[in-house]
Amino acid sequence: MTRVEIIGVERVPEVKPGDDIAKLICSAVDAQGTPLMDGDVVVVAQKIVSKAEGRIVRLADVNPSEFARKVATYTRKKPSLAEVILRESRSIVRMAPGHLITETRQGIVCANSGVDRSNVSGGDLVTLLPEDSDVSARNIRKGIRKLTRKTVAVIVSDTSGRPLREGHVDIAIGVAGIDPISDLRGQKDPFGYTLRVKQTAVADELASAAELVIGQAQERIPVAIVRGYRFRPSERARTAKLIRRREKDLFI
Amino acid sequence: MTRVEIIGVERVPEVKPGDDIAKLICSAVDAQGTPLMDGDVVVVAQKIVSKAEGRIVRLADVNPSEFARKVATYTRKKPSLAEVILRESRSIVRMAPGHLITETRQGIVCANSGVDRSNVSGGDLVTLLPEDSDVSARNIRKGIRKLTRKTVAVIVSDTSGRPLREGHVDIAIGVAGIDPISDLRGQKDPFGYTLRVKQTAVADELASAAELVIGQAQERIPVAIVRGYRFRPSERARTAKLIRRREKDLFI
């Protein structure tokens, strides 16, 4: 029978800059009696990755530019927050009162360049997305392999809004060891019809599946293991494969 | 420990118009030794729902209009296929050679109004989306309750492209018994920060999670059970809640 399990990883301590995420995950899964296995997909919430990498900014330390002040007035955000968001962005997609949609340096279109005030101690602190979440995923994967000798895939996930759909879902912003897209084009269905458009964004689906567990307890479960899913391994995986350039998009 | 299981339902026979999907599911889960339990989320691929509801059209029987012929020429589709797609749509979002993006009558923006040639026997047949997938989900849920006395949630899922992201994911096009959005706005995070934007499209995440199992074997696994996920029950659930009107969208 085909069965996939999503196991929440609890007992991960509050993460601080410089912490070794791989080590924290390995200790936590051992403590709860669900040690990692070859072929597991380890989904790690962006927030703890950002914290471990020191991607935290104190807004009081930020000196907003003239332009950031204008953006802040229009979007009704703090000038220092607008400044941080602009620093993290490659372009502004849309400004509106209460909203600042940008394209991050990695090419993801999202609210506030992923700069976030939730789940960080101290009202004045914000977290930024990792510099390069693929590198973050790769480092965690390497760390896990070193500590356990197990070969897993790692996905760094983030909560994201979506065009044309209400509500957020978790998506993959970093991948390691897994091809983020499963490509069935050219294969035949059971009736002999050749599938022409079947590229599944499995990394996003895995991130969403993990959120079903991670989202149930917020900060208490920052990591989930997806077990039993057969994915296509890739040593050169990059999430860039999941991003469609705005110019190429037919939906919008 | 927080753990969610996704169980593929195999042994569902080839579905024909008039078939009782609830009955087929109940027989199949019993046959494989995983009977339904209270609180399960039963995710059913749109394709078998459409087939059971007789939403199948033979292209040879379709008489394309003048306009459909023009659309067909421009998008390089069969005139009869263009005609069926237009009949299923409320508006055309974008036409391009090889592409016809429309808004379905239910308000979903997708390729070809969900009209699909894959996984249906006979090269000349296409399937349409159910007339109202919420009603389909409700009927399956009622049928399951009648047959098993179990209260489950039902999601009708479909594979969908997405603006700004490459690859398809499965989303919910019909729901019954579950609030499709989990709303955490107003709750505080562990550091006392009040979450302002935390509405999770759990129905879409459940559909994506189920695809990890359904997608592994195409037609052989048209249904998956998600077990262990605590959702908010709703007797008046509608997928309309998941659709953001184009006029209101800030991303595009």
Interface residues (C-beta under 8 A of the other chain):
Chain A: M1 T2 R3 V4 E5 I6 I7 G8 E10 Q32 T34 V93 R94 A96 H99 I101 V109 A111 R117 S118 N119 V120 S121 G122 G123 T159 G161 R162 P163 L164 R165 E166 G167 H168 V169 D170 I171 P180 I181 S182 D189 P190 F191 Y193 L195 V197 K198 Q199 T200 A201 V202 D204 E205 L206 S208 A209 E211 L212 V213 G215 Q216 A217 Q218 E219 R220 I221 V226 Y229 R230 K241 L242 I243 R244 R246 D249 L250 F251 I252
Chain B: M1 T2 R3 V4 E5 I6 I7 G8 E10 Q32 T34 V93 R94 A96 H99 I101 V109 A111 R117 S118 N119 V120 S121 G122 G123 T159 G161 R162 P163 L164 R165 E166 G167 H168 V169 D170 I171 P180 I181 S182 D189 P190 F191 Y193 L195 V197 K198 Q199 T200 A201 V202 D204 E205 L206 S208 A209 E211 L212 V213 G215 Q216 A217 Q218 E219 R220 I221 V226 Y229 R230 K241 L242 I243 R244 R246 D249 L250 F251 I252
